[in-house]
Amino acid sequence: MTTFVRPNVGEGRRALAAQWYLSPQVFAAERERIFAREWICVGRSERLERTGDFFVASVADESLIVTRDPSGALHAFYNVCRHRGTRICESTGGHFTGSIQCPYHAWTYGLDGRLKVARNMAEVPGFDVRDYPLREAAVAQWEGFVFVNLSVQPVDFAQAFAPVFDRFSRWSIAGLRTASSIVYDLACNWKLIFQNYSECYHCPLVHPQLDKLSPSDSGRNDLTQGAFLGGFSELRNQGSSLTTSGATTRPPVGTVSGEDLDRVYYYTLFPSMLLSLHPDYVMVHYLRPFDADHTQVECAWLFDPQTMAREDFDPKDAVDFWDTTNRQDWHVNQLTHAGVRSRSYTPGPYANAEGLLAAFDRHYLRVMSEDAS
C-alpha cells in the first residue's frame, strides 16, 4: 500500500546558492555528470511506429538519430558519419527508406547502424566496413516513452527506474497517444522549473484558476527522496477535471478508479521530465536545457486513442487550462532567475510546503559531487 505524507521540509533547509543556477562552469559540469550519464527522456515511441521512422534528439550537446530497425528494435545513433564526422541528418524527423546515408560522401548505413556502402574505399589497405558502424547510445522504453543514455556503461534502466517502474500502470500510459503539444523557450535555469513544479505554495497567487479546482494545501507526497519525487493533490469536486470548465465528458484512462478519480498526481523524474497523471488524461513536460540561462520545455497531452477517435473529442479544454498555467509558471521562473542574479541574493529558507525542493537539492548536490570519470 502506498503511504502518502504531508510535506515537511525540516529545519534549516535553504534554497541553492546563486552559482548553481547561473554559472556556466556548473552547467558544463551538469552536462557531464547528469545529462551525459543519466537516462534522458527524448519523446514517445509512437513517433517511431514504422521501420525507418526517425527523429533527432539533442542530449548533452550531442545530436542523436532515434529510429527503428526492421527487427523492431530502437536505436539512438550519434548523428555523426564515421568517415569524416559529417552530421548526417539536418531535419528534426522523418522516414528512412531502408538506409541512412551521409550527404557528404554517401557512406550508407543500415537501420541497425552497420556500414553497408563506403564509396571507393575497397582499394584502401586494411579497410573493413565491419569496423565502422554508427556509434550509438543506450536506449530504453518505459510507458511508451523513449530514454537514451550516453554513458559507456549506463546503469540498468529497470534498476534506475525501480521506484516508479510499475507505479503508474493503472493509467496505461504506454497505450496513450499524443493529442497536442506546445514548445516553450524559457530564459531560466532548468532546476527552477523542476523546483517550481514540486510545490504549490505559489498556487493561490500565481494560479487562481488552478487553486479554484484543486486546493493548494491538499498535497500529499509518497516519493520524497532520490531521483523521483512527488505525490498528489485533490480535486475540490468529485468527478471534476483540470480543464477550462472544471469538468470533462471523457472517460477515465486505463483502469483509473476510486479515489484516483478525484486526484491529480505530479512527479518529477530527474533530470528530464515532469509527469502529471489526471483521471482523463496524462500530461508530460520534456525539459531540454540549452545553457545555464535557457531551457526549452515541450508540454504534451496524452489521451486514450479510443477517446481520441470519438467525433466529439477535443483536447482544447485541457490544453488551454495548462497552457495558461504553464505560462504563469514560466513567468515567475524567469523572474526568479533574474532575481538570483542580484548581488543582494542569499538563499532563503524553504517553507514546509517546499519539502520536495529540499529533497531535489539533496539529490542534485549528491549527483554533482560524484566522480565524473
FIMAR-421087 format. One record per residue (C-alpha): residue in three letters; z, y, x. Coordinates in steps of 0.02 Angstrom, whole numbers, plus 50000, padded with zeros to 5 digits. Layout:
<sites>
ALAZYX
...
</sites>
This chain:
<sites>
MET500005000050000
THR499535017150067
THR501015028850093
PHE500735047450069
VAL501925060650137
ARG502205079150113
PRO501505089950253
ASN502825093950384
VAL502425102450547
GLY504055100150639
GLU504995113350735
GLY504185123950869
ARG502365119650840
ARG501165133850876
ALA499295136850873
LEU498245133951027
ALA498085147051162
ALA496515157851162
GLN495705149051310
TRP495505132951209
TYR494365142151088
LEU493475154651199
SER493255147751375
PRO491505141651425
GLN492375130651553
VAL493415122451417
PHE491855119651313
ALA490975111751463
ALA492465100051483
GLU492415095951297
ARG490595091351313
GLU491005078351445
ARG492715072351387
ILE492415072451199
PHE490605073851143
ALA489885062851281
ARG491235049451260
GLU491695048551075
TRP490715041050931
ILE489735055650857
CYS489025055550681
VAL487195060950681
GLY486715057950499
ARG486355044750368
SER485405028450390
GLU484455032350229
ARG483355043450338
LEU482775027650428
GLU482295016450283
ARG480645010550358
THR480195003550527
GLY479655018250634
ASP480585031750537
PHE481485043250658
PHE482485059050675
VAL483015068650830
ALA484855072350857
SER485725083350984
VAL487345076851060
ALA488235084651210
ASP486635094051256
GLU485635077951252
SER484145075351138
LEU484095058051059
ILE482725049450959
VAL483575039150824
THR482395026150750
ARG482245008750675
ASP481274994650760
PRO480314980450674
SER481854969150675
GLY482824982150577
ALA483934987150723
LEU484345005450753
HIS484105013650922
ALA484575030550995
PHE483365033551138
TYR483565048051257
ASN482115059751220
VAL481525058351399
CYS479975049451466
ARG480335037651611
HIS478825044151705
ARG479235062151749
GLY480565066551622
THR479505074951490
ARG480315077251321
ILE479375065451206
CYS479735071851030
GLU479635090150985
SER479815087950796
THR481505085250712
GLY480945069450624
GLY479515059250557
HIS478735042050571
PHE478085032250721
THR476585021250684
GLY477085006650793
SER477465015250958
ILE478225030551044
GLN477045039951158
CYS477405053551284
PRO476245068651257
TYR476045071951444
HIS475285056251522
ALA475305044651371
TRP476595032351433
THR476875022151275
TYR478445013051219
GLY478795000551083
LEU480015004650945
ASP481264993751039
GLY481085005351190
ARG480084993851303
LEU478705001951404
LYS477064994651340
VAL475725005451420
ALA475775015751580
ARG474035022651613
ASN473315019851789
MET474945012551854
ALA474354994551877
GLU473744998252054
VAL475395006152108
PRO476264993752225
GLY477864986552153
PHE477664994751983
ASP478264983951837
VAL478304990351657
ARG479884979951630
ASP480824991751746
TYR480525007251640
PRO481135005551461
LEU481765021051371
ARG483585023851409
GLU484685023251257
ALA486415027351191
ALA487515015451094
VAL487275015550904
ALA488395010250760
GLN488305011050571
TRP489785013850456
GLU489745017550269
GLY487905022350284
PHE488245034750425
VAL487435033150596
PHE488505035950751
VAL487985037050933
ASN488995036151093
LEU488345042251261
SER489655033251365
VAL489035019651481
GLN490475008751420
PRO490925015251246
VAL492475009751154
ASP492004996651025
PHE491605005950863
ALA492624994450750
GLN494114996650864
ALA493915015650872
PHE493735017150683
ALA495035004050637
PRO496165016650543
VAL494765020850422
PHE493565006250437
ASP493864999050262
ARG494915013150190
PHE493545020850081
SER492735005050012
ARG493055009649831
TRP491855024349845
SER490435012749902
ILE489835026450018
ALA488525015550103
GLY487565014349940
LEU487605032949900
ARG486135044349933
THR486005062449989
ALA485515073649844
SER485665090449931
SER486155098050098
ILE486405115450170
VAL486445120350354
TYR487605134550409
ASP487655143350578
LEU489395149650619
ALA489985161850752
CYS491585152450789
ASN492295137950889
TRP492135120550813
LYS494015117350818
LEU494365131750699
ILE493275122950570
PHE494245106750589
GLN495915115750578
ASN495435126050427
TYR494855110450335
SER496545102250363
GLU497635114750270
CYS497675123050100
TYR498965136250149
HIS497495148350137
CYS496785141949973
PRO497605153549844
LEU496985168849940
VAL495305162850006
HIS494785150349870
PRO495395156249699
GLN494085145449613
LEU494715130049706
ASP496555133749676
LYS496185135549491
LEU495585117449484
SER496685109549618
PRO498445116049660
SER498575121349841
ASP500315113849856
SER499845096549788
GLY499275089549955
ARG499955073250024
ASN499405065350189
ASP499255047150239
LEU498415048850409
THR499505060350514
GLN499205055050696
GLY497695051850805
ALA495835054550784
PHE495815053150594
LEU496875064650487
GLY497015068450302
GLY497575063950128
PHE497305070149951
SER497545084849834
GLU497735083049647
LEU496595089649512
ARG497515100349384
ASN496715092149234
GLN496365073849205
GLY494535069149209
SER494025085549292
SER492995088149449
LEU492745101349582
THR491205109349506
THR490745126549445
SER491305121849268
GLY492795111349323
ALA492055096549227
THR490755083049253
THR489685071449149
ARG489375060049298
PRO490225043049301
PRO491385038849446
VAL490565032549604
GLY490865014749665
THR492435007149591
VAL493455023149590
SER494765021849452
GLY496565025349407
GLU497445039249499
ASP495925041849611
LEU495035049349460
ASP496225064149471
ARG496225066449658
VAL495095072949796
TYR495325065449969
TYR494995075550127
TYR494875067850301
THR494395074350472
LEU493525061550583
PHE493675068050759
PRO492615075650830
SER491055077150722
MET491315075550535
LEU492345080650384
LEU492355068750236
SER492795073650057
LEU492955059849927
HIS492815065349745
PRO492855054849588
ASP490995057649554
TYR490255061949724
VAL490595062049911
MET490365077250021
VAL490185076950210
HIS490125090550342
TYR489245086450506
LEU489795097750650
ARG488655101850796
PRO489465113450925
PHE488215123951024
ASP489445132951137
ALA491225139551129
ASP490705153351008
HIS489415144850896
THR489415129450785
GLN488125122750665
VAL488795114050510
GLU487745103750391
CYS488555100350223
ALA487815086150119
TRP488205079749944
LEU488055061049910
PHE487875053149737
ASP487585036149662
PRO485705032749658
GLN485795026549478
THR486605042849427
MET485285052349525
ALA483925043049428
ARG484545049849260
GLU483455063149180
ASP484925075049163
PHE485515073149343
ASP485815089749430
PRO486975091449581
LYS486975110349570
ASP488715111549493
ALA489505102849643
VAL488345110849771
ASP488625128649708
PHE490505126249697
TRP490625120349877
ASP489325132349944
THR490435146449883
THR491975137849956
ASN491105134350121
ARG490555152350142
GLN492325158350107
ASP492955146550242
TRP491605151450367
HIS492035169850342
VAL493885167650384
ASN493465155450525
GLN492385168950605
LEU493735181950577
THR494975170550665
HIS493795167750811
ALA493555186550828
GLY495435189550820
VAL495845176450951
ARG494775186651072
SER496025200851065
ARG497145203851216
SER498555205151089
TYR498345187251027
THR499755175051059
PRO499905158150970
GLY500905159850810
PRO501985146350728
TYR501245133650609
ALA501895132750431
ASN502415115950355
ALA500775116250260
GLU499885115950429
GLY500605099550491
LEU498905091650515
LEU498395106050628
ALA499825101950745
ALA499275083650739
PHE497475088750779
ASP498075099150926
ARG499095084650996
HIS497625072750989
TYR496405085551057
LEU497515090151205
ARG497835071851243
VAL495965068251248
MET495645083651355
SER496965078051480
GLU496195060851504
ASP495225056551660
ALA493415061551630
SER492705048951750
</sites>
